[in-house]
Amino acid sequence: MKIRLPILTCLPLLLAGCFNQSAGFEPGGEGQSLTLQVTQPWFWDQRVDLEVVMARLPDCQRRSRLGDAMPAEVAVQVFRPAEGEFAEPILVLGQSGRYYALGLGNCELQAFTTPPPNAGALLGTFRIEGRTLSFVPAAPAVR
């Protein structure tokens, strides 16, 4: 006797190992938000895809790919450069030795060709703890 399972019955088994979470915070200003989305599209591939979504509503909202990483290596640092350090207001994102400028005015992401000499004040870090993605704010500076 031959057992036949409909393909839809097997679908949950294919998706069982997948990871799909997001975490965000408001970097300042009304309508501004920064969200990191981490997805593992295939259970056999242990790497996860990283994307950021910058929004300054109602003017702009843009999703940009950062690359991929192993879940244990997900640590996306968010820095705020000193005012006047760059031509426009930006956030600096750091992930595994790569740095990105994230424009607060136009929601565009651009990779730095060389690491910035001073990324600015650390606002916090996106990281996976256990099986949960979260934004961990930086400790306040001691004065």
C-alpha positions in Angstrom: 0.0 0.0 0.0 1.3 3.4 -1.0 0.8 6.4 1.3 0.3 9.7 -0.4 0.4 13.0 1.4 -0.9 16.2 -0.2 1.9 18.7 -0.7 0.1 21.2 1.6 0.4 18.8 4.5 4.2 18.9 4.2 4.4 22.7 4.0 4.6 23.3 7.8 7.6 20.9 7.9 9.4 23.0 5.3 8.8 26.2 7.2 9.5 24.9 10.7 13.0 26.2 11.0 12.4 29.7 9.5 13.0 32.9 11.4 11.1 36.1 10.6 11.2 38.9 13.2 11.5 42.6 13.3 12.4 45.2 16.0 12.4 48.9 15.8 12.9 52.2 17.6 12.3 55.9 17.1 15.5 57.8 16.5 13.9 61.1 17.2 11.6 63.5 15.4 7.9 63.0 14.8 7.1 60.2 12.4 10.7 58.8 12.3 11.2 55.1 12.9 14.0 52.6 12.1 13.2 48.9 11.9 15.5 45.9 11.4 13.9 42.9 9.8 15.7 39.5 10.1 14.4 36.6 8.0 15.6 33.1 7.4 13.8 32.1 4.1 14.8 28.4 4.0 15.2 26.0 7.0 18.3 24.4 5.5 20.1 27.7 5.2 21.3 28.9 8.6 22.1 32.4 7.5 19.5 35.2 7.9 18.9 38.2 5.7 19.1 41.7 7.2 17.0 44.6 6.0 16.4 48.0 7.5 13.3 50.1 7.0 13.7 53.8 7.6 10.5 55.9 7.7 9.9 59.6 8.1 6.2 59.8 7.5 4.6 61.1 5.5 7.6 62.1 3.3 9.5 58.8 2.9 9.8 55.2 3.7 12.4 52.9 2.3 13.6 49.3 2.7 17.3 48.6 2.2 19.2 45.3 2.3 22.2 45.1 4.6 23.3 41.6 3.7 23.2 38.3 5.6 24.8 36.9 8.7 24.6 34.0 11.1 22.0 34.6 13.8 24.6 34.7 16.5 26.5 37.4 14.6 23.5 39.7 14.3 24.5 42.9 16.0 23.6 46.1 14.1 24.8 49.1 16.0 23.1 52.5 15.5 25.1 55.7 15.9 24.1 59.4 15.8 27.0 61.5 14.5 27.6 65.0 16.0 25.6 67.8 14.4 27.5 69.2 11.4 29.7 66.1 11.1 28.0 65.3 7.7 26.3 67.4 5.1 22.8 66.2 6.1 21.4 64.5 9.2 22.2 60.8 9.2 22.4 57.7 11.3 25.4 55.4 11.0 24.7 51.7 11.0 27.6 49.3 11.8 27.3 45.6 11.1 30.2 43.1 11.0 32.8 45.7 10.0 30.6 47.3 7.4 29.2 50.8 7.9 26.3 52.5 6.3 25.0 56.1 6.2 21.2 56.2 6.6 19.8 59.6 5.5 17.1 60.9 7.9 15.8 63.3 5.2 15.4 60.9 2.3 15.5 57.5 4.0 18.3 56.3 1.7 21.0 53.9 2.7 24.6 54.2 1.3 27.6 52.1 2.2 30.7 53.8 3.5 33.8 52.8 1.3 36.0 53.1 4.5 34.8 53.0 8.1 34.0 56.5 9.4 36.7 57.8 11.7 34.0 58.8 14.3 30.6 57.1 13.9 29.1 59.2 16.7 27.2 58.4 19.9 26.0 54.9 20.2 22.2 54.9 20.4 21.8 51.1 20.7 22.2 47.7 19.1 19.8 45.4 17.3 20.6 41.8 18.4 19.1 38.3 18.6 18.9 37.0 22.2 17.7 33.4 22.2 15.2 33.4 19.4 14.1 37.0 19.8 15.2 40.1 17.9 15.3 43.3 20.0 16.8 46.8 20.1 18.9 47.2 23.1 19.4 51.0 23.9 22.9 52.1 24.8 23.6 53.0 28.4 23.4 56.7 29.0 26.7 58.6 28.9 28.2 59.3 32.4 28.9 63.0 32.8 
